[in-house]
Amino acid sequence: MDTPIGDSAALRSHGAILRAAAEDLGRVADHIGHRAEAVEFHGPAADRFRAQMAERNLRLRRVARELADVADIVAQAHAQNAS
């Protein structure tokens, strides 16, 4: 982030963008999870597909959590600047 630590408006904006991205990824993970479970086929290929999709879902959720964590850090920096 090339934002000077004193730029409170930019920190607030960056934090909001990061938070929105985290929420979007969470919704994508939900959607993928529901769609993978709704597919109606059975057998070993179906089991592998669901396992692979579950792994991708976990990865998306991890990235979403990390983005939310960064958004929290930016919000803390903004709060420190505002005081």
HELIX and SHEET records of a PDB file:
HELIX    1   1 SER A    8  ALA A   38  1                                  31    
HELIX    2   2 PRO A   44  ALA A   82  1                                  39    
END                                                                             
